[in-house]
Amino acid sequence: MALVGSLSWRIYTFHTVMTPLCESSNNKRSRLQNMALFLASPFVGLYYAVLLPGKLIQLAMAERKQSQAHSDDSK
């Protein structure tokens, strides 16, 4: 029961959560950067989903050609 008395609880209201402690230029820049990354993330995911399999197929084909050329040289 001693532990319960030692806990302190802070009540968060809309004002304490939504207002920053200091509105500096770094804070504004960080917020804009976070928003830009959030908005760009679907396009980055789409880029990887579309182009990465093509690149993997291209690498596999190049490896296959190289192994075939290597086996032809050994004959």
C-alpha positions as CSV (number, residue, x, y, z in Angstrom):
1,M,0.0,0.0,0.0
2,A,3.0,2.4,0.4
3,L,3.6,2.2,-3.3
4,V,0.1,3.5,-4.2
5,G,0.6,6.6,-2.1
6,S,4.0,7.4,-3.8
7,L,2.6,7.4,-7.4
8,S,1.8,10.7,-8.9
9,W,-0.6,11.0,-11.8
10,R,-0.6,13.8,-14.4
11,I,-3.8,14.7,-16.0
12,Y,-3.4,15.4,-19.7
13,T,-5.9,17.8,-21.3
14,F,-6.2,18.7,-25.0
15,H,-4.2,21.9,-24.3
16,T,-1.2,20.2,-22.6
17,V,-1.0,17.6,-25.3
18,M,-1.5,19.7,-28.4
19,T,0.6,22.8,-27.5
20,P,4.4,22.4,-27.8
21,L,6.7,23.5,-25.1
22,C,8.6,25.9,-27.3
23,E,7.8,26.6,-30.9
24,S,11.4,27.0,-32.3
25,S,12.5,26.8,-35.9
26,N,14.0,23.4,-35.3
27,N,10.6,22.2,-34.0
28,K,8.8,23.6,-37.1
29,R,11.4,22.1,-39.4
30,S,11.1,18.7,-37.7
31,R,7.3,18.8,-37.9
32,L,7.4,19.7,-41.7
33,Q,10.0,16.9,-42.3
34,N,7.8,14.4,-40.5
35,M,4.8,15.4,-42.5
36,A,6.7,15.2,-45.8
37,L,8.0,11.7,-44.9
38,F,4.5,10.6,-43.9
39,L,3.1,11.8,-47.2
40,A,5.9,10.3,-49.2
41,S,5.9,6.9,-47.6
42,P,3.2,5.3,-49.8
43,F,5.1,6.3,-52.9
44,V,8.4,4.9,-51.5
45,G,6.6,1.6,-50.7
46,L,5.1,1.5,-54.2
47,Y,8.5,2.1,-55.7
48,Y,10.0,-0.8,-53.8
49,A,7.0,-3.1,-54.5
50,V,7.2,-2.4,-58.3
51,L,10.9,-2.0,-59.0
52,L,12.5,-4.4,-56.5
53,P,11.1,-7.6,-58.1
54,G,12.3,-6.4,-61.5
55,K,15.7,-5.7,-60.2
56,L,15.9,-9.1,-58.5
57,I,14.9,-10.8,-61.8
58,Q,17.5,-8.8,-63.6
59,L,20.2,-9.9,-61.2
60,A,19.1,-13.5,-61.4
61,M,19.3,-13.4,-65.2
62,A,22.8,-11.9,-65.1
63,E,23.9,-14.5,-62.7
64,R,22.4,-17.3,-64.9
65,K,24.2,-15.9,-68.0
66,Q,27.4,-15.7,-66.1
67,S,27.1,-19.3,-64.8
68,Q,26.2,-20.5,-68.4
69,A,29.2,-18.7,-69.8
70,H,31.4,-20.1,-67.1
71,S,30.2,-23.7,-67.8
72,D,30.7,-23.2,-71.6
73,D,34.3,-22.2,-71.0
74,S,35.0,-25.3,-68.9
75,K,33.9,-27.6,-71.7
